Amino acid sequence: MSKSADIVIIGGGVIGLSCAFYIARDLYNGQAQGKVIIIEKEPVTGAGATGKNAGGIRAQFSSPENIIFSLRSIEAFESFEEETGSPLVFQQCGYLFLQSTQDQVDSFEKQATLQRSLGVDVEFLAPDEIKKLAPALKVDDLIRGNFFSRDGIADPGDIAMGYYNAVKRLGVEVMTDTTVTGLTMSGDSVTAVQTSRESVQCQNVINAAGPFAAEIAKMAGYDLQVIPVKRQIVVTGPLDYINDEFPMVVDVSTGVYFHKETPGLLMGWADPKTKPGYDESTDDDYTDEILMRTLERLPRLEDAEIGAAWGGLYETTPDHRAIIGKAPGINGLIFVNGFSGHGLMHAPAAGMVIADIISGATPRFDITDFSPERFAKGALIHETNII
């Protein structure tokens, strides 16, 4: 069996769904029947890396492209119901980056200068101001905190479901529980996507396969610099001292982050010793390390009940920046990959620029530094503000 479409999007996470939304809405004016197909290997969309995300959304980055992507995406999240027709609780509690050494202060002050120049009104908070914002925090070793009030958290499932409902109304076909098994090539052009169910003839393929992006690219003979790495999250039971205004806290010294997760706390940390791969199993030692690092900053956590822990995959690149653009030397293959833990927060902007690329228009945001060719050229600019 076979079918055809103009565009096939491989991956039904938040990136693929966002791409489908902006393509269907802006290019096909809501008449995408038979034109756009999403292929998702899981039984439902948003069940992979998207569903295991911590839900953070921030504009405090060290590179201008990431900042711009964040600001435009924050606008989209702020007007999510108006755009998609689905409600979204985007709790703009802010991100608070805690600094305890002068080197950290100097680095974050430099970042703030760039961020402010692009419209991110970062505040510098003294330890007493940090304590007022989040009374449960230990602050005696801190020098300063950087805080932006429009940053915040949202439920990844709500974002994915909002986009899913919207694309279905716009006529996008979603093939779930379907594995991509190959790409059909005619010379240097992709002409079809082979799946576990049927073949789909198409003109363009958008690789939005998240941690599995390199495997998809390899089907077309391209070496995509995306590596899957496990990250782990822990949540507690109810904590009466974490109120609704509690920010997303990032302790720069320990690397741990945590935010309110009704009715308790969600915590995470990127273990640098984790080897690349697709393993998502929960490691008890990893969990304990997250708890101990959080306990250093939040002493009252000592009596907390641990509710759950899980692993999920980051799709990382060598410079921790996304790969967005046409595949060099391959017609009809477009990459939107490698967000290095920032896919949820950058999904709206990513979908917008992919719609621009498909239409032949100049992308509305400069994506030069996201080019797939930068690795071969050695033109890497590392994003340093990663979690």
N, C-alpha and C positions, 0 to 999 in steps of 0.2 A: 504494500500500500504506500501511497505517497500523497502529499498535498503541497501547496505552494503558498508563498507569502512574499511580500516585499522585504520584510525585516524579521529576522529571528533573533531573539534575545536569549542568550544562554545564561540562566540563573534567575531565580525568582525571589531573591532577597531584596532588601530595600533599594539597592542600586539598580537592579534590573527593573523593578517595579516603577521606580522614579523615571528611568529612561522611557519605559513604555508609556507612562502618563504624559510626559511632555511631548513625545513624538505623536501620540494619538490625538492629544488635544490641539497642539499647535500646528502640526504638519497635515493631519488628516481632518481637522476641524470636527473631531468627535465621530468620524465615520471610518473607523479602522477595521471594520469587519473584513476578514480575509487578507488583511494587509500586514498586521503585526501579530507575532506569536511569541509567547514566553515559554521556554522549556525549563522545567524545574524537576530535579531528580527526587526531591522529597515528596511525601504525600500531600503537603500543603506548602504554600509560599511562606517565606519568612521564617522557616523552621531551622535553618542552618545557623550561620554565624550571626545573622540579624537577631534571631530569637534568643541568643545567649549573650547579647550585648549589655553593657552596663547602663546604657541610655544617656550618656553624657553628650552635651552639645555646647561647644565653646568656640570663641573667636580668638582666644589667647594662644597664638602660634608665633613662631620665629620667622616665618617666611611670608612675603606679601600674598602669594597666590593662595596659600591655605587660609589666611585671614580673610581675603576677599570671598573665597568659597564659603567660609563660615558665616560671614555677615549676610550674604544673599540667602543662604540656607536658613539662618535664623529668621529672616523676614518671611520666608515660606512657611516655617513652622508657626510663626505668630499668626499667619492668616490661613492655616492649614484647612480649617473647616470651610472657609470661603472658597478655597481653590479646589478641594477634593470632595466636599460634601460630607465629610466625616469629622466628628469632633476629635480634638486632641488636647489633652491636658499637658501643656508645656509649662512646667514649673520653673520660672526664671528666678531661681534662688542664687544664681551666680556661681562662678568657679573661684576658689580661693587657693592661690599657690603660696605655700608657706616656705620662707627662706630663713635659714639659720646660720649661713656663712656669708662673708662679704663677697666672695666670688659669685655666689648665687644672686645676691642683691645686684651686683654689677651686671650680670647677664640678664636678669629680668628687667632691670631699668633700661637696658639697651632695647630689649624686646618691646617694652612699653612705649618707647619713643616711636618705633615703627608702627605699633598697633594704634597709637593715638593719631598718627598721621593719616591712617586709613579709616578713622571713625570709630575706633574701639576706645571708649572712655574709661581706661583702666584707672583704678584708684590704688594708691599706696596706703596700706593700713599698718599702723603701729601695733605692737603687741596688745596694748590695752583696748584698741579698737577691734582687734581680732577676737579678744575675749568677750567683748560686748556682742559681737555678731554670733559667736559660737561659744557659749560659756563653758561647755564641757571640755574644750581643748586645753591641753597643757601648752603654755606660751612662754615659759621663763627662759627658754633657749633661743627664742625667735628674735630675728632682727626686723623682719617686715613681711607683709603679705601683699600680693597683687590680686585685685578683685575687680571683676566686671559683672555688673548686675544683670545684663541681658543673657549671659550664659545660663545654662540650667540643665534640666533633665526631663526626659519624656519616655514613655513606654514604647520600646521598639516594636512590640506587637501591634500597638495602636497605629503607629506610623505605617507599618507594612500593610495592615488591614485597610487603612484609609486609602492607600494607593491601589491596593487590589480591587476594592469596591469601585473605585473611580475608573480603572482601566477596563473593568468588565462592562461598565456602562458605556464606555467609549468604543466598545467593540473589539477589544484585544482578546485573542484566544489564549488561554493559559493551559498548558499541558503539564500536569503534575505527575509525580511518580513515573517520570520518563527520563531515562539516562541518555546523554549524548554519547554515541559510540564512535563517531568519526565525522570528518568534514570532507566533502567531495570537492576535489579541485579540478579545474580545467585550465591547464597552464598555471599561471600565477593568480588565478581568480578562484574564490570560494563560490560554489554554485549550489550547494545543498548541505543540509545538516542531517546526518544519519543518527537515528535514535533507536532505543530498545523497542519502540512501537512501529515507527514508520519513517520514511524519508521526507524531508521538507525542502523543496526547491526554494531558493531565495536569491535576492540580489545583495543583501547585506546581512552580516552576522555581527552582533554585538556581544563581545565576551564580557559578561558580568558575573562570572562564575566564582567570585570571591577567592577563598583559599585554593580552589581547584583551577584557577585561571591558567596556570602554566601548562596543565594537562590539556586544556582545550587548545591553547596556542600551539602546542606541540603537534596536534593533529593537522595543522597547516604548515608544519615545518619551521615554526618560529620559537626561538628560545626566549620566553618571557621571564623577566627577572622578578618573579613573585614566589615567595616561599611561605608555606603555612607553618605557624608556630602557635603552640597552645598557650593560652592565658587562663587563669583561674579566678573565680569569684566566690565569695562567701557572704552569706546573709545571716543576720541574727534574728532572734525573737523580738518581741516588743521592748522598746526602750523609752521610758517616759521623759528622758532628758534630751531627746532629739526632736526638736519641734519642726513645724512646717517651713520655717525660715532658714533652717540649717543648710549651709551651702554644700556644693561639691568641693571637698577638701582634697588637695594634692600636697603631700608632704615631700618637698623636693629632695630632702636629705635621704629619706628611706625609700622613696619611689612609690609608697603606698597611696591609694586614693580611696575615699569613702564618701557616701552620700546617704541621705534618708531614703529608706525603702520601706514604705508603710508595712507594718508599724515599727520597723526596726532600722537596721543599718546595712547597706551593701558595701563590701570592701573588695578591693582587687589590687594586684601587683604584678608587674612583668618580671618574672624570674629570668635573669640573663643566662642561667645555666640550662634552660630548657632547650632541648635539641629540636630542630625543624622536623615536621612530620604531621601526620593526620590524627595522632592520638589525642582524644578528648577526655580520657578517663580522669577521674578525680584522684589527686595524689594527697595523702594525709599530711605528708611533710610540707608540701606546698601550702596547704590550708593553714597549718600551724605557723608557718612563716608569715603569712598574711596577717594572722591574728596578732602575733608578737609585734610586728611592725606597727600595726594600728594601735596596739596597746601603749606603745611609747608616746603616742600623741593624744590618745584618748584613754586615760587610766581607768575610768569608770567601766570600760568594756570588760574588765576582769570578771565581773559577775554575770555577763550576758549569756543567754542561751543561744547556741548555734542552731540556726534553722535549717540551712541547706548549703551545699557547695556544688559547683559545676565547672566544667572546662569548656572552652570554646576556642575557635581558631582566629588568629589575626592573619591577614594576607599582607606580609611584609615585603618591602623593597629595600635595596641596599642603602638608599638615602631617606627612607621613611616618608616618601612622597608618592602620590598616586601616579599611575601610568594611564594617560588619557590621549587617545588619538588613533589615527589609521595605522594599521600594521605596515611597517616599511616593506615594500616589495610584494605585498599581497593585496590584491584588489578585493574589496568587499568584506574585509575583516577589521573591526574597530575594537579597541581596548578601552575598558573603563574599570581598572583594576588597581590593586596594590595600595589601598588606602591606609594600611598600617595602623588599624584600630580607629580610623576616623571616618569610616564609610557611612555610618548612620548620620553623623552630623553634617556630612558633605553631600548626602544623597540628592537633595533638591538641585543644588548647583550643578552636580554631575549630570543629572538628567537633562538640565537645560542645555549644557554645552554639547551633549551627545545629539540632541535634537538639532542643534545648529550644524553640527558636522554632517549629519544625514541630509539636511536640506541644502548643503553646499554653501551656507552662510559663514561669515567669519564668526568664530565663537565669541559670545558676548563677554566672556572673561578670558584674559590672556592665559593660555595653557601651554605656552612655549616650554616652560620648565617642567612640564609633566610629559613631555614628548617621550615615546618609546625609544627613540634613537639616542637619548642622552647617555645611556650606559656605554654604548659603543664609542661614543665621542669622548667619554670621560668627563662630561659636563654635569657633574653632580653637585647639588647644593643641599646639604643635609638639613632636614627639619630637626631641630634640637629639642623642641618642647614636646616631647612624646611621653606617653604614660604606658 
